Amino acid sequence: MSDLIADFRSDTVTRPCAKMRQAMASAQVGDDVFGDDPSVNHLEAYLAERSGKEAALFCASGTQSNLVALLAHCQRGDEYIVGQEAHTYKYEAGGAAVLGSIQPQPLDYEADSTLDLKKVKAKIKPDDSHFARSRLLCIENTRSGDVLPLDYHGDASQFCKREGLALHLDGARLFNAMVKQGAELADYAQHYDSVSLCISKGLGAPVGSLLVGDKAFIDEARRWRKMLGGGMRQAGSLAAGCEFALENNVTKLGDDHDNALTLAEGLASISGVSCDVSSVQTNMVFIAVEDEGKAQEFQNYMAGHGVVVIGGQLMRLVTHLDVSAAAIEKTIDLSRTFFE
């Protein structure tokens, strides 16, 4: 394979820059399980304030922060309502069901990646011993690159209050939504009982996700984090990388969105590739190789020229910090050469 030009597999493949590494190397550390790692404490306080919540919990991953949220919200035999393609339901190894005995009730997404609240209401179980107890609604933003309408969050919050449900936001890429909509973190978080925020997607930190909520909820989540093996001891070096990312890389997400749109427009102009440019909202581009038999050949060709893409006939290309505008143009040129 040639020297790497671009890796489009995910925005999780970014590597910490030299300044981030320096911040990590010089971070003060303690023992986070005892609560005396100053860098972790500062990060948690910083993000809690920024989100308008009372407290935050530093976790190893988005999967872990989502899972401890579900475990803190629900008891054994309870149910959470969630999107059919949601990360918490489909891509986190069934942790809520396996480790928490929490039953998922999946629903199909609407065209704008929202869950129809009328359909959610129809799935809330009656207070009857035959059924699991409906306890939680879980929403994802962004979802496959789609940004949820700003007013939807308030609508979902009011709905949950009427129906007696807690409300959790998987905000793994919420910062992308913030930049796209020109909003602040607290504008979203105010509507939710808990929000999971991943710092290693898009923002460039090597490890780390945070869960925010009120103090009693975070205390409960911290207990579950310990049970899951998430007490990371001298985690201040990791926390410093996350804080650097939050302070320096959020505004750069706009460049990723611009690059994704340029990529989509370029690929859409190539015979043999289908791409709906109008569907590109943030940093994800979906393409279809019209000749299914060429899909693997295309991947191999691109890899041989330093561009990594994955998928079958349908592929997802994700832009991020380590994909430059020049790499976008090279990717388009290589794709045109292959197909034409």
C-alpha positions in Angstrom: 0.0 0.0 0.0 1.1 3.5 -0.7 1.7 6.1 2.0 -1.6 6.9 3.7 -3.5 9.8 2.1 -6.8 9.5 3.9 -8.6 7.0 6.2 -12.3 7.4 5.8 -13.4 4.4 8.0 -14.5 6.6 10.9 -13.7 9.9 12.8 -12.3 7.6 15.5 -9.1 7.0 13.6 -7.5 10.4 14.3 -4.2 10.6 16.1 -3.3 13.2 18.7 -1.3 16.2 17.5 2.0 17.2 19.0 0.4 19.9 21.2 -2.1 17.5 22.5 0.6 14.9 23.3 2.5 17.7 25.1 -0.6 18.5 27.2 -1.1 14.9 28.0 2.6 14.4 29.0 2.6 17.3 31.3 -0.8 16.6 33.0 -1.0 16.4 36.7 -2.3 13.0 37.8 -3.7 11.4 40.9 -6.0 8.4 41.6 -9.3 9.0 40.0 -11.1 6.1 41.8 -10.2 8.0 45.1 -11.4 11.2 43.4 -8.0 13.0 43.6 -6.8 13.1 40.0 -6.8 16.9 39.4 -6.9 16.7 35.6 -9.9 14.4 35.6 -11.7 16.5 38.2 -11.0 19.7 36.1 -12.3 18.0 32.9 -15.5 16.8 34.6 -16.1 20.2 36.2 -15.4 22.0 32.9 -17.8 19.9 30.8 -20.5 19.9 33.5 -20.4 23.7 33.5 -20.3 23.9 29.7 -23.3 21.6 29.4 -25.3 23.3 32.2 -25.4 20.2 34.3 -24.4 19.6 37.9 -21.8 16.9 37.3 -19.9 14.8 34.8 -18.3 11.4 34.8 -15.1 10.6 32.7 -15.5 7.2 31.0 -13.2 5.1 28.8 -15.5 5.1 25.7 -18.9 6.2 24.4 -20.1 2.6 24.8 -19.2 2.8 28.5 -20.8 6.2 29.1 -24.0 5.1 27.3 -24.1 1.9 29.3 -23.6 3.4 32.7 -26.3 5.9 31.8 -28.8 3.1 30.9 -27.9 1.2 34.1 -28.3 4.3 36.2 -31.7 5.1 34.7 -33.2 1.6 34.6 -33.6 -1.4 36.9 -33.7 -5.1 35.9 -36.8 -5.8 33.9 -37.2 -2.2 32.8 -37.3 -1.1 29.2 -35.8 1.7 27.1 -37.2 2.9 23.8 -34.6 3.5 21.1 -34.0 3.8 17.4 -33.7 0.6 15.4 -30.3 1.6 14.0 -29.2 3.5 17.2 -25.7 2.9 18.4 -26.8 2.0 21.9 -29.1 -0.7 20.5 -27.2 -2.1 17.5 -23.5 -1.4 18.0 -22.8 -1.7 21.7 -22.9 -5.5 22.0 -26.3 -5.6 23.7 -24.7 -4.4 26.9 -27.9 -3.0 28.4 -29.7 -6.3 28.0 -26.8 -8.6 28.8 -25.4 -6.7 31.8 -28.4 -4.8 33.0 -31.4 -7.0 32.1 -32.8 -3.9 30.4 -35.2 -4.7 27.5 -34.8 -2.6 24.4 -37.9 -1.5 22.4 -36.6 -0.4 19.0 -38.5 1.8 16.6 -37.7 2.7 13.0 -36.3 6.2 12.4 -38.2 8.9 10.5 -36.6 10.4 7.4 -35.0 13.1 9.5 -33.5 10.6 12.0 -36.0 11.6 14.7 -38.2 9.1 16.5 -41.9 9.9 16.0 -43.1 10.7 19.5 -46.6 9.4 18.6 -45.1 6.1 17.7 -43.0 6.2 20.9 -46.2 6.7 22.9 -47.8 3.7 21.3 -44.9 1.5 22.5 -45.0 2.6 26.2 -46.2 -0.4 28.1 -49.2 -0.3 30.4 -48.6 -0.6 34.1 -49.3 -4.3 34.1 -47.3 -7.3 35.4 -47.3 -8.8 31.9 -45.0 -6.1 30.6 -41.5 -4.7 31.2 -41.7 -1.2 32.7 -41.1 1.6 30.1 -38.5 3.8 31.8 -36.4 5.6 29.3 -36.3 7.2 25.8 -32.9 7.2 24.2 -32.2 9.7 21.3 -29.1 10.0 19.2 -27.6 13.2 17.7 -26.1 13.2 15.1 -27.4 10.0 13.7 -25.6 8.7 10.6 -24.5 12.3 10.1 -28.0 13.7 10.3 -28.6 16.7 12.7 -31.9 16.5 14.6 -34.1 19.7 14.4 -33.4 22.0 17.3 -37.0 22.2 18.4 -37.2 18.4 18.5 -35.2 18.2 21.8 -37.7 20.4 23.6 -40.6 18.4 22.2 -39.0 15.1 23.3 -38.4 16.6 26.8 -42.0 17.7 27.3 -43.2 14.4 26.0 -41.1 12.4 28.4 -42.3 14.6 31.3 -45.9 13.9 30.4 -45.3 10.2 30.0 -43.1 9.6 33.0 -40.0 8.6 31.0 -36.4 9.7 31.6 -34.6 11.0 28.5 -31.0 10.2 27.5 -29.1 11.6 24.6 -26.3 9.7 22.9 -24.4 12.7 21.8 -21.3 10.9 20.5 -21.2 13.5 17.7 -23.3 16.2 19.3 -20.4 18.7 18.7 -20.9 18.2 15.0 -24.6 19.2 15.5 -23.5 22.3 17.6 -21.2 23.5 14.8 -23.8 22.8 12.1 -26.6 24.6 13.9 -24.5 27.4 15.6 -25.8 26.2 19.0 -24.1 25.7 22.4 -23.8 22.5 24.3 -26.3 23.6 27.0 -28.9 24.4 24.3 -29.2 20.6 23.8 -28.3 19.3 27.3 -31.0 21.4 29.1 -33.7 19.1 27.7 -32.1 15.8 28.8 -31.7 14.0 32.1 -28.3 12.7 30.8 -26.0 13.2 27.8 -23.1 11.1 26.7 -20.4 13.0 24.9 -17.6 11.3 23.1 -14.3 13.2 22.7 -12.5 10.6 20.6 -14.9 11.0 17.7 -14.1 14.0 15.5 -12.4 16.0 18.2 -9.2 14.0 18.0 -8.6 12.7 21.6 -7.2 9.2 21.7 -9.5 8.0 24.4 -12.5 9.3 26.4 -16.2 10.0 26.7 -18.1 11.9 29.4 -21.6 11.5 30.8 -23.3 14.6 32.2 -26.4 14.9 34.4 -27.4 15.9 37.9 -25.2 15.0 40.9 -27.4 12.1 42.2 -27.5 10.5 38.8 -23.8 10.9 38.2 -23.1 9.4 41.6 -25.1 6.3 40.6 -23.4 6.2 37.2 -20.0 6.3 38.9 -20.9 3.2 40.9 -21.8 1.4 37.7 -18.6 2.6 36.0 -16.6 1.0 38.9 -18.5 -2.3 38.5 -17.8 -2.3 34.7 -14.0 -1.9 35.4 -14.0 1.8 34.4 -12.0 3.1 37.3 -8.9 4.2 35.4 -6.7 5.4 38.3 -4.1 7.9 37.0 -6.3 8.9 34.1 -5.2 12.6 34.1 -3.1 12.2 31.0 -6.2 11.0 29.1 -8.3 13.7 30.5 -5.8 16.4 29.5 -6.1 15.1 25.9 -9.8 15.4 26.0 -9.7 18.9 27.5 -7.2 20.0 24.8 -9.6 18.6 22.2 -12.6 20.4 23.6 -10.7 23.8 23.8 -9.1 23.6 20.4 -10.8 21.2 18.0 -14.6 21.9 18.2 -14.6 24.8 15.7 -12.5 22.6 13.3 -15.5 20.4 12.8 -16.8 22.9 10.3 -13.8 22.1 8.1 -14.8 18.4 8.2 -18.4 19.3 7.1 -17.1 21.4 4.2 -14.7 18.6 3.2 -17.6 16.0 3.3 -19.7 18.2 1.0 -16.9 18.6 -1.4 -16.3 14.9 -1.4 -20.0 14.1 -2.0 -20.2 16.6 -4.9 -17.1 15.1 -6.5 -18.1 11.5 -6.1 -21.7 12.3 -7.3 -20.2 13.5 -10.6 -18.6 10.2 -11.3 -20.3 7.6 -13.5 -20.7 4.4 -11.6 -21.1 6.0 -8.2 -24.4 7.1 -6.6 -24.3 9.8 -3.9 -27.2 12.0 -2.7 -25.4 15.3 -2.1 -28.4 16.8 -0.4 -28.3 14.3 2.4 -24.8 15.4 3.6 -25.2 17.5 6.7 -22.1 17.0 8.7 -19.0 14.7 8.3 -20.5 11.6 6.7 -20.9 10.7 3.0 -22.8 7.7 1.9 -22.1 6.3 -1.6 -23.3 3.3 -3.5 -21.1 1.5 -6.1 -23.7 0.9 -8.9 -22.0 -2.3 -10.0 -21.9 -4.5 -6.9 -19.2 -6.6 -8.4 -16.8 -3.7 -8.4 -17.2 -2.7 -4.7 -14.4 -4.8 -3.3 -12.2 -4.1 -6.3 -12.7 -0.4 -5.7 -11.7 -0.7 -2.0 -8.6 -2.6 -3.0 -7.7 0.0 -5.6 -8.1 2.9 -3.2 -6.1 1.1 -0.5 -3.3 0.5 -2.9 -3.2 4.3 -3.5 -3.3 5.3 0.2 -7.1 5.8 0.6 -8.9 3.6 3.1 -12.7 3.0 2.6 -14.8 0.2 3.9 -18.2 -1.3 3.3 -19.9 -3.4 0.7 -21.9 -1.9 -2.2 -23.0 0.8 0.2 -20.1 2.7 1.8 -19.8 5.3 4.5 -16.9 7.8 4.2 -16.3 9.9 7.3 -14.2 13.1 7.2 -12.2 14.2 10.3 -9.2 16.2 11.5 -6.7 14.0 9.7 -8.4 14.3 6.3 -7.2 17.5 4.5 -8.9 19.3 1.6 -6.0 18.1 -0.6 -6.8 14.5 0.4 -10.4 15.1 -0.6 -9.4 16.2 -4.1 -7.0 13.2 -4.4 -9.7 10.8 -3.3 -12.1 12.2 -6.0 -9.4 12.0 -8.7 -8.6 8.4 -7.8 -12.2 7.4 -7.8 -12.8 9.0 -11.2 -9.7 7.2 -12.5 -11.1 3.9 -11.3 -14.6 4.2 -12.5 -14.0 6.1 -15.8 
